[in-house]
Amino acid sequence: MYVKIVDNAVEVFPYSIKQLVKDNPNVSFPSSISDELLESYGVYPVVTSDPPTYDERTQHLTNSASPVLQNGVWTLTSDVVQKSDESIASFDENVLYGSTLERDSCLIQSDWTQMNDSPLSNELKTAWATYRQALRDITSHANWPNLEEADWPVKPA
């Protein structure tokens, strides 16, 4: 990814080697163009900065429209932007849906443990019944629906 700079300002971004060749039809460029040669045409490589930390629920990242010069390097930065109330509500709905789907899937996958013809011992059937009840009760967990892995009940061994 490149940028074309004229008079210390971004003229074209993104810019490419293909575009450089097209813009200079009377120049025979080598197959591997050095940074020094690119610089002589006002073309510079662009790096992407590490994204800042942000709250995924209430914020999102946007890339800046064009790179800025940081410590002598043209850099594409990210900005943290607050989400709208509607976006936050949609995020929360998706989290709720995902947690509910996970819980329901665990219940379905363990249905067989409670069947009369299950090969499990009574002790294991009881352990599985306890696990399944914990899954049903998970909606009253303090972190619901924003559960961490450690918040979920553990399947019996």
Long-range contacts (C-beta under 8 A, 24 or more apart in sequence): 1-45, 1-46, 1-48, 1-76, 2-38, 2-43, 2-44, 2-45, 2-46, 3-43, 3-44, 3-46, 3-66, 3-67, 3-74, 4-41, 4-42, 4-43, 5-42, 5-43, 5-44, 5-74, 6-42, 10-66, 10-67, 11-42, 13-46, 13-65, 13-66, 13-67, 14-46, 15-43, 44-74, 45-74, 46-74, 46-75, 46-76, 47-73, 47-74, 47-75, 47-76, 48-75, 48-76, 49-75, 49-76, 49-77, 49-78, 51-78, 52-78, 52-80, 54-80, 56-91, 57-83, 57-88, 57-91, 57-92, 57-95, 58-82, 58-83, 58-88, 59-83, 60-87, 92-145, 95-145, 95-146, 96-145, 98-145, 99-138, 99-144, 99-145, 99-146, 99-147, 100-145, 102-152, 103-135, 103-138, 103-139, 106-135, 106-152, 106-155, 107-132, 107-135, 107-136, 110-155, 124-156, 127-156, 128-156, 130-156, 131-155, 131-156
